[in-house]
Amino acid sequence: MSEEEPPVAVNYGDVIPISVGVHRAKHFFIFPDGVVIKQEGGTHKRPARDGPTRGSANMIIIHPELGTEEFSLESSSAPKNNADGVKQKRIYRYSSHTTFGYHIQLSAVGMVVTPHID
């Protein structure tokens, strides 16, 4: 998606698809109050041997009054062994970020942005 394309209108609490671990990913979202979140790429690191796999999404939040902040949302997965030491499944972990009074949570299905209520 080029920067000339209009942003996708989203609401707080929506599950917003982003591309974690994709170097060329570009996403552009706008919320009803004018807050913009962009994704400008990401990274992906594969394990050398049965270690954790890590991915990130490079994000920018632009608040109409408070300014701009860059941050990263990250995910990782690692194999879990059963009692016999046999690799069974992967355990996934996702990061979150708080800025300008907004909580940004990465999950298995996408990013969710919610405003803080103080």
All heavy atoms as an XYZ file, in Angstrom:
913
protein
N       0.854     -1.168      0.000
C       0.000      0.000      0.000
C       0.896      1.226      0.000
O       1.775      1.370      0.824
C      -0.894     -0.032      1.252
C      -1.785      1.182      1.386
S      -2.818      1.112      2.870
C      -3.973     -0.120      2.379
N       0.668      2.107     -0.947
C       1.484      3.306     -0.997
C       0.922      4.360     -0.057
O      -0.234      4.314      0.328
C       1.547      3.843     -2.429
O       0.290      4.369     -2.792
N       1.748      5.347      0.264
C       1.331      6.396      1.186
C       0.225      7.256      0.596
O      -0.478      7.930      1.300
C       2.539      7.256      1.563
C       3.603      6.472      2.259
C       3.844      6.943      3.663
O       3.074      7.737      4.186
O       4.835      6.505      4.230
N       0.068      7.263     -0.756
C      -0.951      8.078     -1.392
C      -2.351      7.489     -1.204
O      -3.344      8.169     -1.384
C      -0.658      8.229     -2.896
C       0.584      9.051     -3.204
C       1.875      8.266     -3.035
O       1.845      7.016     -3.076
O       2.918      8.896     -2.829
N      -2.451      6.215     -0.940
C      -3.760      5.596     -0.754
C      -4.367      6.087      0.555
O      -3.656      6.332      1.523
C      -3.628      4.082     -0.738
C      -3.197      3.534     -2.083
C      -3.166      2.031     -2.096
O      -4.046      1.404     -1.497
O      -2.245      1.494     -2.715
N      -5.680      6.218      0.582
C      -6.309      6.703      1.812
C      -6.206      5.675      2.936
O      -6.140      4.477      2.686
C      -7.762      6.925      1.393
C      -7.962      6.045      0.213
C      -6.627      5.953     -0.476
N      -6.205      6.159      4.182
C      -6.159      5.219      5.306
C      -7.471      4.447      5.417
O      -8.519      4.909      4.965
C      -5.961      6.132      6.519
C      -6.480      7.459      6.082
C      -6.246      7.546      4.609
N      -7.403      3.283      6.025
C      -8.580      2.469      6.280
C      -9.219      2.970      7.571
O      -8.546      3.082      8.598
C      -8.195      0.981      6.410
C      -9.391      0.135      6.785
C      -7.548      0.483      5.126
N     -10.508      3.288      7.517
C     -11.221      3.750      8.718
C     -11.507      2.563      9.627
O     -12.022      1.534      9.182
C     -12.513      4.443      8.323
N     -11.131      2.685     10.900
C     -11.351      1.635     11.900
C     -11.893      2.277     13.170
O     -11.845      3.490     13.333
C     -10.050      0.859     12.213
C      -9.584      0.058     11.007
C      -8.947      1.795     12.674
N     -12.402      1.453     14.058
C     -12.912      1.917     15.345
C     -12.107      1.297     16.472
O     -11.493      0.239     16.306
C     -14.388      1.528     15.505
C     -15.275      2.291     14.560
O     -15.270      3.512     14.544
N     -16.021      1.565     13.748
N     -12.128      1.943     17.622
C     -11.478      1.383     18.799
C     -12.160      0.074     19.157
O     -13.369     -0.052     19.104
C     -11.518      2.367     19.961
C     -10.689      3.594     19.662
C     -11.285      4.812     19.371
C      -9.304      3.509     19.620
C     -10.519      5.926     19.067
C      -8.530      4.610     19.305
C      -9.146      5.812     19.031
O      -8.383      6.901     18.710
N     -11.349     -0.931     19.493
C     -11.868     -2.248     19.834
C     -11.948     -3.195     18.654
O     -12.127     -4.395     18.836
N     -11.825     -2.686     17.423
C     -11.812     -3.556     16.241
C     -10.543     -4.393     16.228
O      -9.495     -3.953     16.702
C     -11.815     -2.737     14.946
C     -13.132     -2.043     14.648
O     -14.111     -2.283     15.379
O     -13.173     -1.258     13.677
N     -10.621     -5.583     15.648
C      -9.422     -6.365     15.375
C      -8.899     -5.881     14.025
O      -9.580     -5.985     13.013
C      -9.716     -7.870     15.348
C      -8.463     -8.647     14.961
C     -10.229     -8.340     16.696
N      -7.699     -5.319     14.033
C      -7.120     -4.689     12.852
C      -5.990     -5.579     12.336
O      -5.022     -5.832     13.059
C      -6.575     -3.293     13.209
C      -7.702     -2.433     13.815
C      -5.947     -2.639     11.999
C      -7.205     -1.160     14.468
N      -6.097     -6.053     11.101
C      -5.035     -6.930     10.585
C      -3.771     -6.150     10.267
O      -3.822     -5.125      9.591
C      -5.646     -7.517      9.308
C      -6.657     -6.507      8.881
C      -7.173     -5.846     10.134
N      -2.650     -6.608     10.803
C      -1.336     -6.062     10.446
C      -0.444     -7.241     10.090
O      -0.815     -8.389     10.300
C      -0.716     -5.205     11.583
C      -0.472     -6.032     12.841
C      -1.576     -3.993     11.880
C       0.323     -5.286     13.900
N       0.709     -6.963      9.532
C       1.612     -8.014      9.063
C       2.856     -8.056      9.932
O       3.789     -7.288      9.722
C       1.997     -7.740      7.605
O       0.849     -7.654      6.808
N       2.860     -8.944     10.906
C       4.014     -9.068     11.797
C       5.099     -9.872     11.095
O       4.830    -10.912     10.507
C       3.603     -9.745     13.123
C       4.810     -9.966     14.026
C       2.546     -8.919     13.824
N       6.316     -9.346     11.124
C       7.444    -10.051     10.539
C       7.592     -9.871      9.040
O       8.340    -10.589      8.407
N       6.887     -8.903      8.459
C       6.958     -8.681      7.009
C       7.702     -7.379      6.753
O       7.218     -6.303      7.116
C       5.550     -8.652      6.380
C       5.650     -8.400      4.884
C       4.812     -9.954      6.667
N       8.867     -7.477      6.130
C       9.752     -6.325      5.939
C       9.101     -5.195      5.147
O       9.266     -4.029      5.469
C      11.039     -6.778      5.252
C      11.983     -5.671      4.938
N      12.653     -4.977      5.930
C      12.360     -5.120      3.767
C      13.398     -4.050      5.370
N      13.241     -4.121      4.054
N       8.339     -5.521      4.127
C       7.765     -4.491      3.258
C       6.322     -4.135      3.601
O       5.670     -3.435      2.832
C       7.847     -4.948      1.814
C       9.277     -5.061      1.344
C       9.350     -5.421     -0.097
N      10.755     -5.541     -0.486
C      11.151     -5.947     -1.643
N      10.290     -6.278     -2.562
N      12.433     -6.026     -1.908
N       5.809     -4.593      4.706
C       4.409     -4.339      5.053
C       4.158     -2.853      5.279
O       4.939     -2.170      5.932
C       4.042     -5.116      6.310
N       3.070     -2.372      4.712
C       2.652     -0.993      4.927
C       1.146     -1.001      5.131
O       0.403     -1.461      4.265
C       3.005     -0.106      3.736
C       4.496      0.160      3.623
C       4.760      1.320      2.699
C       6.225      1.631      2.589
N       6.791      2.289      3.712
N       0.718     -0.530      6.275
C      -0.706     -0.424      6.586
C      -0.948      0.971      7.154
O      -0.076      1.548      7.795
C      -1.140     -1.486      7.593
C      -0.951     -2.889      7.091
N      -1.740     -3.430      6.106
C      -0.058     -3.844      7.427
C      -1.344     -4.672      5.865
N      -0.312     -4.947      6.649
N      -2.156      1.489      6.974
C      -2.453      2.875      7.307
C      -3.901      2.920      7.797
O      -4.821      2.651      7.023
C      -2.249      3.711      6.037
C      -2.298      5.195      6.190
C      -2.221      5.823      7.422
C      -2.414      5.988      5.065
C      -2.257      7.201      7.523
C      -2.454      7.362      5.147
C      -2.372      7.968      6.386
N      -4.104      3.210      9.078
C      -5.433      3.188      9.692
C      -5.740      4.531     10.351
O      -4.845      5.173     10.901
C      -5.512      2.097     10.759
C      -5.126      0.737     10.244
C      -3.874      0.218     10.504
C      -6.014      0.000      9.489
C      -3.510     -1.037     10.024
C      -5.660     -1.252      9.003
C      -4.411     -1.767      9.268
N      -7.013      4.920     10.322
C      -7.431      6.150     10.993
C      -8.655      5.854     11.849
O      -9.552      5.117     11.444
C      -7.695      7.293      9.982
C      -7.916      8.612     10.731
C      -8.845      6.947      9.043
C      -7.830      9.852      9.853
N      -8.652      6.441     13.055
C      -9.741      6.264     14.013
C     -10.674      7.472     13.952
O     -10.298      8.528     13.435
C      -9.158      6.081     15.417
C      -8.406      4.784     15.555
C      -7.061      4.710     15.237
C      -9.052      3.640     15.982
C      -6.368      3.518     15.332
C      -8.371      2.437     16.078
C      -7.028      2.381     15.760
N     -11.888      7.345     14.502
C     -12.868      8.438     14.416
C     -12.384      9.773     14.981
O     -12.798     10.832     14.517
C     -14.064      7.916     15.212
C     -13.945      6.437     15.159
C     -12.465      6.156     15.117
N     -11.480      9.755     15.968
C     -11.004     11.006     16.569
C      -9.775     11.581     15.849
O      -9.165     12.543     16.308
C     -10.707     10.817     18.052
C      -9.648      9.753     18.321
O      -9.148      9.146     17.357
O      -9.347      9.536     19.501
N      -9.407     10.999     14.714
C      -8.298     11.519     13.925
C      -6.951     10.886     14.210
O      -5.960     11.215     13.555
N      -6.868      9.997     15.193
C      -5.610      9.304     15.480
C      -5.298      8.360     14.321
O      -6.177      7.640     13.834
C      -5.699      8.530     16.814
C      -4.496      7.623     16.998
C      -5.804      9.499     17.974
N      -4.048      8.384     13.876
C      -3.601      7.545     12.766
C      -2.559      6.572     13.286
O      -1.679      6.948     14.076
C      -2.992      8.421     11.644
C      -2.287      7.569     10.601
C      -4.057      9.288     11.008
N      -2.647      5.322     12.846
C      -1.593      4.338     13.124
C      -1.152      3.776     11.787
O      -1.967      3.357     10.970
C      -2.072      3.218     14.061
C      -2.354      3.788     15.452
C      -1.018      2.110     14.140
C      -2.714      2.752     16.487
N       0.179      3.796     11.571
C       0.763      3.259     10.346
C       1.697      2.113     10.715
O       2.351      2.146     11.749
C       1.593      4.320      9.630
C       0.831      5.489      9.095
C       1.803      6.422      8.385
C       1.116      7.605      7.791
N       2.049      8.440      7.025
N       1.761      1.141      9.831
C       2.807      0.135      9.935
C       3.796      0.408      8.826
O       3.426      0.547      7.659
C       2.272     -1.284      9.790
C       3.408     -2.300      9.865
C       2.965     -3.732      9.721
O       1.807     -4.029      9.501
N       3.916     -4.632      9.843
N       5.067      0.492      9.199
C       6.152      0.731      8.251
C       7.140     -0.424      8.332
O       8.232     -0.286      8.849
C       6.847      2.061      8.564
C       5.984      3.281      8.374
C       5.709      3.599      6.915
O       6.519      3.213      6.055
O       4.670      4.220      6.643
N       6.740     -1.585      7.867
C       7.638     -2.735      7.808
C       7.666     -3.548      9.086
O       6.847     -3.375      9.986
N       8.621     -4.448      9.141
C       8.769     -5.337     10.284
C      10.005     -6.201     10.110
O      10.731     -6.080      9.125
N      10.230     -7.082     11.060
C      11.367     -8.001     10.986
C      10.896     -9.402     11.339
O       9.879     -9.584     12.012
C      12.490     -7.604     11.965
O      11.969     -7.646     13.299
C      13.024     -6.232     11.670
N      11.648    -10.373     10.882
C      11.346    -11.771     11.188
C      12.667    -12.477     11.440
O      13.591    -12.375     10.631
C      10.613    -12.437     10.022
C      10.236    -13.846     10.293
N       9.147    -14.174     11.068
C      10.808    -15.002      9.920
C       9.057    -15.493     11.141
N      10.054    -16.015     10.458
N      12.760    -13.174     12.570
C      13.981    -13.900     12.906
C      13.620    -15.358     13.153
O      12.827    -15.668     14.040
C      14.634    -13.303     14.151
C      15.113    -11.893     13.930
C      15.704    -11.318     15.176
C      16.084     -9.861     14.929
N      16.400     -9.165     16.134
N      14.224    -16.219     12.361
C      13.995    -17.649     12.531
C      15.062    -18.213     13.446
O      16.204    -17.765     13.430
C      14.052    -18.347     11.185
C      12.884    -17.945     10.327
C      12.641    -18.968      9.259
N      11.365    -18.618      8.644
C      11.181    -18.530      7.356
N      12.168    -18.773      6.544
N      10.011    -18.221      6.877
N      14.716    -19.221     14.221
C      15.710    -19.788     15.138
C      16.767    -20.589     14.396
O      16.516    -21.138     13.327
C      14.867    -20.707     16.025
C      13.711    -21.101     15.165
C      13.423    -19.902     14.302
N      17.940    -20.616     14.979
C      19.013    -21.421     14.411
C      18.692    -22.908     14.573
O      18.950    -23.709     13.700
C      20.331    -21.093     15.099
N      18.081    -23.268     15.696
C      17.766    -24.670     15.944
C      16.740    -24.769     17.058
O      17.062    -24.602     18.223
C      19.038    -25.423     16.314
C      18.836    -26.879     16.521
C      20.182    -27.553     16.809
N      20.004    -28.968     16.817
C      20.270    -29.759     15.808
N      20.777    -29.272     14.703
N      20.063    -31.052     15.892
N      15.515    -25.049     16.739
C      14.431    -25.281     17.711
C      14.281    -24.193     18.763
O      13.751    -24.446     19.832
C      14.593    -26.639     18.409
C      14.285    -27.792     17.480
O      13.586    -27.545     16.479
O      14.717    -28.908     17.755
N      14.753    -23.018     18.496
C      14.600    -21.922     19.438
C      13.349    -21.124     19.116
O      12.545    -21.515     18.279
N      13.185    -20.000     19.752
C      12.004    -19.177     19.496
C      12.081    -18.476     18.139
O      13.155    -18.104     17.683
C      12.018    -18.165     20.643
C      13.435    -18.107     21.079
C      14.022    -19.462     20.816
N      10.935    -18.326     17.515
C      10.800    -17.535     16.299
C      10.263    -16.184     16.712
O       9.314    -16.106     17.499
C       9.835    -18.221     15.315
O      10.361    -19.498     14.985
C       9.662    -17.403     14.055
N      10.842    -15.113     16.205
C      10.420    -13.769     16.598
C      10.043    -12.957     15.375
O      10.687    -13.050     14.336
C      11.534    -13.062     17.364
C      11.820    -13.688     18.707
C      12.840    -12.861     19.499
N      12.944    -13.330     20.849
C      13.789    -14.259     21.256
N      14.613    -14.812     20.398
N      13.832    -14.618     22.517
N       9.006    -12.123     15.544
C       8.599    -11.220     14.483
C       8.196     -9.898     15.098
O       7.783     -9.833     16.253
N       8.319     -8.831     14.321
C       7.904     -7.533     14.835
C       7.213     -6.744     13.731
O       7.363     -7.031     12.542
C       9.096     -6.737     15.369
O       9.930     -6.342     14.303
N       6.452     -5.754     14.165
C       5.807     -4.807     13.262
C       6.229     -3.413     13.708
O       6.048     -3.055     14.871
C       4.296     -4.955     13.323
N       6.840     -2.655     12.806
C       7.281     -1.298     13.120
C       6.094     -0.353     12.938
O       5.578     -0.223     11.832
C       8.434     -0.893     12.211
C       9.605     -1.847     12.335
O       9.838     -2.421     13.377
N      10.323     -2.021     11.254
N       5.672      0.288     14.024
C       4.453      1.079     14.030
C       4.734      2.548     14.323
O       5.705      2.880     14.997
C       3.488      0.538     15.087
C       3.240     -0.960     15.028
S       2.506     -1.529     13.493
C       0.885     -0.819     13.627
N       3.866      3.408     13.820
C       3.907      4.837     14.099
C       2.494      5.256     14.469
O       1.543      4.928     13.754
C       4.371      5.638     12.866
C       5.759      5.188     12.420
C       4.346      7.141     13.155
C       6.164      5.718     11.056
N       2.345      5.947     15.601
C       1.056      6.519     15.969
C       1.168      8.035     15.843
O       2.164      8.623     16.248
C       0.608      6.095     17.388
C      -0.811      6.601     17.679
C       1.592      6.537     18.445
C      -1.424      5.999     18.945
N       0.158      8.622     15.219
C       0.141     10.070     15.028
C      -1.132     10.601     15.677
O      -2.240     10.276     15.247
C       0.169     10.437     13.529
C       1.398      9.805     12.858
C       0.150     11.952     13.345
C       1.363      9.823     11.355
N      -0.952     11.375     16.734
C      -2.076     11.973     17.451
C      -2.194     13.427     17.005
O      -1.189     14.142     16.982
C      -1.845     11.885     18.963
C      -3.045     12.222     19.763
N      -3.472     13.515     19.949
C      -3.918     11.430     20.426
C      -4.560     13.512     20.696
N      -4.848     12.253     20.990
N      -3.409     13.900     16.668
C      -3.555     15.261     16.156
C      -3.046     16.352     17.103
O      -2.612     17.403     16.642
C      -5.055     15.417     15.923
C      -5.667     14.092     16.102
C      -4.666     13.184     16.720
N      -3.077     16.108     18.403
C      -2.654     17.132     19.367
C      -1.353     16.799     20.076
O      -0.621     17.699     20.478
C      -3.758     17.351     20.402
C      -5.057     17.861     19.801
C      -6.204     17.814     20.785
O      -5.989     17.428     21.952
O      -7.316     18.153     20.364
N      -1.067     15.512     20.257
C       0.080     15.107     21.079
C       1.336     14.779     20.278
O       2.398     14.622     20.854
C      -0.315     13.925     21.965
C      -1.498     14.189     22.903
C      -1.865     12.921     23.659
C      -1.161     15.326     23.871
N       1.214     14.623     18.964
C       2.401     14.379     18.154
C       2.510     12.955     17.649
O       1.524     12.248     17.498
N       3.755     12.534     17.428
C       4.058     11.254     16.784
C       4.970     10.421     17.676
O       5.856     10.950     18.341
C       4.768     11.514     15.435
O       3.908     12.306     14.623
C       5.096     10.233     14.725
N       4.747      9.115     17.679
C       5.636      8.201     18.397
C       5.805      6.928     17.585
O       4.829      6.407     17.036
C       5.081      7.847     19.773
C       6.016      6.940     20.556
C       5.483      6.549     21.923
O       4.609      7.230     22.449
O       5.968      5.543     22.452
N       7.039      6.449     17.503
C       7.323      5.170     16.859
C       7.428      4.101     17.939
O       7.932      4.348     19.026
C       8.629      5.246     16.079
C       8.583      6.210     14.926
C       9.880      6.249     14.138
O      10.697      5.308     14.270
O      10.066      7.228     13.412
N       6.942      2.909     17.625
C       7.043      1.791     18.563
C       7.007      0.492     17.776
O       6.778      0.486     16.563
C       5.914      1.842     19.612
C       4.527      1.714     19.050
C       3.881      0.488     19.015
C       3.860      2.822     18.559
C       2.613      0.369     18.493
C       2.585      2.722     18.044
C       1.957      1.493     18.004
N       7.251     -0.596     18.455
C       7.277     -1.905     17.818
C       6.341     -2.848     18.557
O       6.309     -2.860     19.788
C       8.705     -2.455     17.860
O       8.755     -3.732     17.287
N       5.570     -3.614     17.800
C       4.780     -4.708     18.369
C       5.489     -5.996     18.000
O       5.895     -6.180     16.855
C       3.361     -4.706     17.803
C       2.485     -3.542     18.224
C       1.153     -3.592     17.471
C       2.238     -3.534     19.720
N       5.644     -6.890     18.978
C       6.439     -8.088     18.741
C       5.689     -9.343     19.134
O       4.875     -9.332     20.052
C       7.744     -8.002     19.529
C       8.587     -6.816     19.106
C       9.860     -6.672     19.900
O      10.111     -7.501     20.790
O      10.603     -5.730     19.620
N       5.986    -10.413     18.417
C       5.452    -11.726     18.765
C       6.610    -12.710     18.781
O       7.613    -12.522     18.105
C       4.388    -12.179     17.766
O       4.976    -12.455     16.520
N       6.460    -13.750     19.562
C       7.457    -14.817     19.552
C       6.743    -16.134     19.807
O       5.672    -16.180     20.411
C       8.550    -14.583     20.610
O       8.018    -14.690     21.901
N       7.339    -17.185     19.312
C       6.802    -18.513     19.567
C       7.971    -19.440     19.849
O       9.041    -19.301     19.274
C       5.994    -19.020     18.370
O       6.828    -19.199     17.257
N       7.739    -20.345     20.766
C       8.795    -21.282     21.139
C       8.184    -22.670     21.321
O       7.041    -22.796     21.768
C       9.471    -20.843     22.434
N       8.932    -23.701     20.955
C       8.391    -25.050     21.134
C       8.261    -25.401     22.613
O       9.061    -24.966     23.441
C       9.429    -25.941     20.454
C      10.665    -25.130     20.369
C      10.262    -23.699     20.381
N       7.217    -26.125     22.937
C       7.029    -26.617     24.301
C       7.174    -28.133     24.261
O       6.618    -28.793     23.396
C       5.640    -26.250     24.821
C       5.390    -26.739     26.220
C       4.011    -26.379     26.700
C       3.812    -26.926     28.102
N       2.480    -26.700     28.594
N       7.922    -28.660     25.207
C       8.120    -30.101     25.270
C       7.156    -30.722     26.265
O       6.818    -30.123     27.285
C       9.556    -30.430     25.678
C      10.558    -29.949     24.669
O      10.227    -29.758     23.502
N      11.777    -29.729     25.104
N       6.723    -31.967     25.975
C       5.891    -32.683     26.939
C       6.783    -33.310     28.012
O       7.991    -33.086     28.046
C       4.996    -33.715     26.237
C       5.793    -34.831     25.593
O       6.985    -35.001     25.865
N       5.150    -35.590     24.727
N       6.209    -34.091     28.889
C       6.957    -34.666     30.015
C       8.102    -35.566     29.553
O       9.090    -35.735     30.262
C       6.014    -35.454     30.918
N       7.980    -36.133     28.359
C       9.031    -37.006     27.836
C      10.091    -36.243     27.051
O      10.990    -36.843     26.478
C       8.420    -38.075     26.922
C       7.448    -38.969     27.673
O       7.708    -39.254     28.865
O       6.433    -39.355     27.076
N       9.988    -34.940     27.008
C      10.948    -34.138     26.280
C      10.696    -34.074     24.787
O      11.534    -33.623     24.021
N       9.515    -34.522     24.352
C       9.178    -34.501     22.934
C       8.468    -33.188     22.612
O       7.549    -32.790     23.319
C       8.269    -35.697     22.575
C       7.854    -35.636     21.105
C       8.974    -37.006     22.895
N       8.922    -32.553     21.531
C       8.310    -31.289     21.139
C       6.842    -31.533     20.791
O       6.509    -32.386     19.994
C       9.053    -30.676     19.962
C       8.616    -29.272     19.678
C       9.488    -28.494     18.717
C      10.212    -29.278     17.706
N      10.828    -28.475     16.664
N       5.957    -30.755     21.410
C       4.539    -31.004     21.290
C       3.812    -29.904     20.520
O       3.079    -30.170     19.598
C       3.971    -31.087     22.715
C       2.690    -31.803     22.846
C       2.355    -31.993     24.304
O       3.075    -31.569     25.187
N       1.263    -32.619     24.571
N       4.003    -28.674     20.914
C       3.316    -27.550     20.285
C       4.141    -26.308     20.535
O       5.144    -26.337     21.217
C       1.912    -27.382     20.861
C       1.900    -27.110     22.362
C       0.495    -26.948     22.877
C       0.509    -26.705     24.373
N      -0.802    -26.479     24.905
N       3.690    -25.193     19.974
C       4.393    -23.931     20.180
C       3.561    -23.048     21.100
O       2.344    -23.027     21.029
C       4.649    -23.238     18.850
C       5.590    -24.058     17.967
C       5.996    -23.314     16.739
N       7.007    -22.308     16.989
C       8.307    -22.526     17.111
N       8.778    -23.747     17.048
N       9.146    -21.534     17.296
N       4.246    -22.328     21.949
C       3.614    -21.364     22.844
C       3.858    -19.983     22.248
O       4.996    -19.631     21.921
C       4.213    -21.445     24.266
C       4.036    -22.848     24.834
C       3.620    -20.391     25.174
C       2.590    -23.283     24.982
N       2.806    -19.201     22.121
C       2.915    -17.878     21.491
C       2.804    -16.776     22.532
O       2.018    -16.872     23.470
C       1.828    -17.712     20.429
C       2.044    -18.633     19.261
C       1.539    -19.923     19.262
C       2.795    -18.224     18.169
C       1.758    -20.779     18.193
C       3.021    -19.069     17.093
C       2.499    -20.345     17.118
O       2.736    -21.191     16.069
N       3.597    -15.719     22.341
C       3.547    -14.544     23.214
C       3.439    -13.302     22.335
O       4.090    -13.225     21.299
C       4.803    -14.467     24.075
C       4.886    -15.595     25.079
C       6.136    -15.471     25.962
N       6.172    -16.529     26.930
C       6.654    -17.739     26.718
N       7.145    -18.045     25.547
N       6.651    -18.640     27.662
N       2.646    -12.355     22.789
C       2.403    -11.142     22.013
C       2.610     -9.928     22.901
O       2.276     -9.943     24.076
C       0.979    -11.140     21.451
C       0.687    -12.342     20.602
C       0.058    -13.462     21.126
C       1.080    -12.371     19.269
C      -0.188    -14.569     20.342
C       0.844    -13.474     18.478
C       0.203    -14.572     19.014
O      -0.030    -15.674     18.244
N       3.121     -8.866     22.332
C       3.399     -7.671     23.120
C       2.281     -6.647     23.007
O       1.390     -6.750     22.164
C       4.723     -7.034     22.683
O       4.591     -6.416     21.417
N       2.358     -5.658     23.883
C       1.424     -4.537     23.831
C       2.208     -3.256     24.086
O       3.353     -3.292     24.526
C       0.314     -4.708     24.862
O       0.849     -4.703     26.166
N       1.570     -2.146     23.802
C       2.228     -0.848     23.944
C       1.181      0.164     24.394
O       0.024      0.093     23.978
C       2.825     -0.424     22.599
C       3.580      0.864     22.664
N       4.856      0.937     23.163
C       3.239      2.113     22.310
C       5.274      2.196     23.099
N       4.310      2.931     22.580
N       1.580      1.088     25.251
C       0.683      2.141     25.697
C       1.315      3.492     25.382
O       2.461      3.733     25.712
C       0.403      2.037     27.212
O      -0.128      0.747     27.475
C      -0.591      3.090     27.662
N       0.562      4.345     24.710
C       1.049      5.668     24.364
C      -0.126      6.614     24.190
O      -1.202      6.196     23.769
C       1.896      5.620     23.083
O       2.509      6.879     22.890
C       1.081      5.277     21.863
N       0.053      7.868     24.518
C      -0.954      8.910     24.316
C      -2.321      8.511     24.893
O      -3.353      8.930     24.387
C      -1.121      9.244     22.831
C       0.104      9.776     22.162
C       0.351      9.503     20.824
C       1.027     10.562     22.838
C       1.480     10.000     20.180
C       2.163     11.061     22.202
C       2.381     10.778     20.874
N      -2.337      7.686     25.915
C      -3.604      7.265     26.501
C      -4.291      6.138     25.769
O      -5.452      5.834     26.028
N      -3.598      5.474     24.849
C      -4.161      4.357     24.105
C      -3.384      3.088     24.426
O      -2.173      3.113     24.565
C      -4.099      4.617     22.589
C      -4.863      5.833     22.181
C      -4.234      7.068     22.099
C      -6.222      5.765     21.925
C      -4.942      8.203     21.746
C      -6.934      6.892     21.568
C      -6.285      8.101     21.488
O      -6.995      9.225     21.154
N      -4.094      1.973     24.509
C      -3.459      0.673     24.725
C      -3.535     -0.086     23.403
O      -4.614     -0.233     22.834
C      -4.160     -0.102     25.832
C      -3.512     -1.414     26.119
N      -2.294     -1.508     26.755
C      -3.889     -2.670     25.838
C      -1.965     -2.782     26.863
N      -2.919     -3.510     26.303
N      -2.394     -0.549     22.909
C      -2.309     -1.235     21.630
C      -1.834     -2.652     21.906
O      -0.722     -2.859     22.388
C      -1.345     -0.489     20.693
C      -1.843      0.954     20.526
C      -1.255     -1.205     19.353
C      -0.767      1.943     20.221
N      -2.673     -3.631     21.631
C      -2.406     -5.027     21.971
C      -2.314     -5.855     20.698
O      -3.210     -5.805     19.864
C      -3.525     -5.574     22.852
C      -3.411     -7.053     23.176
C      -2.262     -7.356     24.109
O      -2.081     -6.696     25.112
N      -1.480     -8.358     23.781
N      -1.241     -6.609     20.553
C      -1.099     -7.542     19.442
C      -1.609     -8.902     19.901
O      -1.332     -9.325     21.019
C       0.373     -7.633     19.025
C       0.681     -8.534     17.841
C       0.001     -8.028     16.590
C       2.183     -8.626     17.638
N      -2.366     -9.580     19.049
C      -2.844    -10.920     19.365
C      -2.651    -11.800     18.136
O      -2.142    -11.354     17.118
C      -4.325    -10.888     19.756
O      -5.119    -10.630     18.613
N      -3.097    -13.033     18.227
C      -2.948    -13.964     17.112
C      -3.761    -13.538     15.897
O      -3.463    -13.934     14.779
C      -3.372    -15.359     17.552
N      -4.781    -12.732     16.092
C      -5.661    -12.354     14.981
C      -5.451    -10.928     14.493
O      -6.014    -10.529     13.487
C      -7.147    -12.571     15.351
C      -7.441    -14.051     15.506
C      -7.502    -11.823     16.618
N      -4.676    -10.130     15.180
C      -4.428     -8.764     14.739
C      -4.121     -7.839     15.899
O      -3.796     -8.274     16.997
N      -4.268     -6.549     15.641
C      -3.984     -5.508     16.628
C      -5.313     -4.931     17.101
O      -6.218     -4.707     16.305
C      -3.144     -4.431     15.941
C      -2.912     -3.170     16.728
S      -1.908     -1.977     15.795
C      -3.045     -1.434     14.539
N      -5.421     -4.677     18.411
C      -6.607     -4.033     18.970
C      -6.158     -2.785     19.714
O      -5.244     -2.836     20.532
C      -7.380     -4.974     19.925
C      -8.554     -4.262     20.557
C      -7.841     -6.226     19.187
N      -6.796     -1.660     19.416
C      -6.464     -0.385     20.042
C      -7.658      0.043     20.889
O      -8.788      0.103     20.405
C      -6.153      0.698     18.992
C      -5.816      2.012     19.657
C      -5.014      0.244     18.087
N      -7.388      0.345     22.162
C      -8.453      0.820     23.045
C      -7.954      2.055     23.802
O      -6.798      2.105     24.210
C      -8.874     -0.244     24.077
O      -7.714     -0.731     24.745
C      -9.574     -1.413     23.410
N      -8.826      3.055     23.953
C      -8.437      4.220     24.748
C      -8.491      3.880     26.230
O      -9.308      3.071     26.654
C      -9.467      5.283     24.383
C     -10.592      4.549     23.760
C     -10.112      3.209     23.320
N      -7.591      4.499     27.013
C      -7.615      4.311     28.462
C      -8.735      5.144     29.058
O      -8.990      6.262     28.615
C      -6.289      4.771     29.092
C      -5.233      3.744     29.020
N      -5.016      2.825     30.003
C      -4.326      3.467     28.048
C      -4.018      2.044     29.658
N      -3.594      2.414     28.473
N      -9.398      4.607     30.027
C     -10.403      5.371     30.770
C      -9.844      5.591     32.160
O      -9.680      4.656     32.934
C     -11.738      4.615     30.838
C     -12.266      4.392     29.412
C     -12.746      5.383     31.665
C     -13.463      3.504     29.328
N      -9.491      6.824     32.473
C      -8.868      7.139     33.774
C      -9.905      7.579     34.772
O     -10.856      8.231     34.476
C      -7.821      8.234     33.596
C      -6.674      7.727     32.736
O      -6.322      6.540     32.836
O      -6.124      8.535     31.961
